[in-house]
Amino acid sequence: MSYDVERIRKHFPALTEGAAHFDGPGGSQVPTVVGDAVARTLCSAIANRGSVTAAERRADGIVVDARRAAADLVGAEPEGVIFGRSMTQLTYDLSRALAKDWGPGDEVVVTRLDHDANIRPWVQAAEARGATVRWADFDPATGELAVSAVADLLSERTQLVAVTAASNLLGTRPDVAAIAAKAHEAGALCYVDGVHLTAHTPVDLRSFGADFYVCSPYKFFGPHLGFAAASPALLETLHPDKLLPSTNVVPERFELGTLPYELLAGTTAAIDFIAELVPGAGSRRDRLTTSLRALEEHEDTLARRLEAGLRAIDGVVLYGSPERHRTPTVLFSVDGVAPERVYAELGERGVNAPAGTFYALECARHLGLGDTGAVRAGIAPYTTESEVDKLVAEIDRIAGEHA
Ligand SMILES: Cc1ncc(COP(=O)(O)O)c(C=O)c1O
């Protein structure tokens, strides 16, 4: 069976409001099954995790199921999945745990392509330990981050390389596997931000060579939380600050306080929903791969249509044109019209494509867009061809009116 966008759209109550949602890179809309799973969990008999009462067993089962689902999505082991409030919070926590072993003379590498959540926690952790930060630059003309841009910064003192699997501003997908291999050759760990990528393609943590892979279910139909995946053996070597009475087992010792059971149930439902985008047989991991391949094809087709439409308009500037396959995320501006104005005018006409830097502040500055950024349009699993045509027509009108 092929990708049927109209069938998929019926699962999203939010779409009945009528807006065309190009704001998916900021967070996707949510299918009914996910909302139902959250509400059902909140309203069912539930207690803290345990094995004595049915309520305790329910909470425990929800956590175990969510770890399995998250592991299936990114190709990890369930025992290596850590849930947290957000990718940002998890990265701060993990950076502090990892930095306990750093000292003066040690180095960490961050990139200007990254969202600030995969930069600042490392910069601040390095500062706190007297370690040095090395910055890898991407090519502002193409949006590409060359492997050599990272490799040239590595030394025997490099402790960690933090790199994005895909830029939330430009859609660039660096060659993470090659970067991770270089990091490992230097004896460093590789921490990969998968928040933007995971919504758009099948992911395999192992083939990336990522020591940590972090993402946020609210970008792919789920509730607002994050998870990090790593090998349980690596997690065993880390000792985060934690409460005395809380368990010291992995991965629980990284999860501070009580887990949000309802959001975990929603996460499992979201991952099951992705696995059913294109109904098929096989394990959940197999179905996720099949569905995400079909989704990627659908989104790529629409992204090419959007790019071609925008390129044909006088006065529209598109940023980044990487040769490598990128996510269906397009960053652009209209000559003579502030991005905020384009965003507002589109919004008035039911087209949601926000403007800004989207916390990829270093990236926007390196592109010459300062702290203002540009307009970002992301294709989502529920985006249709006619929505793309509507966005292009509206930009054509705005560019024409301001020419
Ligand atoms: C690429 C990327 N990394 C990190 C984040 C931060 O994720 P969270 O909101 O879960 O902290 C975002 C959020 O937009 C993102 O797009």
Ligand as a Chemical Component Dictionary entry (heavy atoms), coordinates in Angstrom:
data_LIG
# 
_chem_comp.id                   LIG 
_chem_comp.type                 NON-POLYMER 
_chem_comp.pdbx_formal_charge   0 
_chem_comp.three_letter_code    LIG 
# 
loop_
_chem_comp_atom.comp_id 
_chem_comp_atom.atom_id 
_chem_comp_atom.alt_atom_id 
_chem_comp_atom.type_symbol 
_chem_comp_atom.charge 
_chem_comp_atom.model_Cartn_x 
_chem_comp_atom.model_Cartn_y 
_chem_comp_atom.model_Cartn_z 
_chem_comp_atom.pdbx_ordinal 
LIG C1 C1 C 0 17.069 20.457 16.051 1  
LIG C2 C2 C 0 16.480 20.711 17.408 2  
LIG N1 N1 N 0 17.195 20.393 18.493 3  
LIG C3 C3 C 0 16.737 20.595 19.728 4  
LIG C4 C4 C 0 15.501 21.156 19.948 5  
LIG C5 C5 C 0 15.026 21.338 21.364 6  
LIG O1 O1 O 0 14.102 20.335 21.664 7  
LIG P1 P1 P 0 13.238 20.396 22.998 8  
LIG O2 O2 O 0 12.139 21.369 22.752 9  
LIG O3 O3 O 0 12.734 18.987 23.182 10 
LIG O4 O4 O 0 14.151 20.809 24.079 11 
LIG C6 C6 C 0 14.710 21.526 18.854 12 
LIG C7 C7 C 0 13.411 22.172 19.055 13 
LIG O5 O5 O 0 12.889 22.816 18.201 14 
LIG C8 C8 C 0 15.210 21.283 17.549 15 
LIG O6 O6 O 0 14.509 21.603 16.469 16 
# 
loop_
_chem_comp_bond.comp_id 
_chem_comp_bond.atom_id_1 
_chem_comp_bond.atom_id_2 
_chem_comp_bond.value_order 
_chem_comp_bond.pdbx_ordinal 
LIG C1 C2 SING 1  
LIG C2 N1 SING 2  
LIG C2 C8 DOUB 3  
LIG N1 C3 DOUB 4  
LIG C3 C4 SING 5  
LIG C4 C5 SING 6  
LIG C4 C6 DOUB 7  
LIG C5 O1 SING 8  
LIG O1 P1 SING 9  
LIG P1 O2 DOUB 10 
LIG P1 O3 SING 11 
LIG P1 O4 SING 12 
LIG C6 C7 SING 13 
LIG C6 C8 SING 14 
LIG C7 O5 DOUB 15 
LIG C8 O6 SING 16 
# 
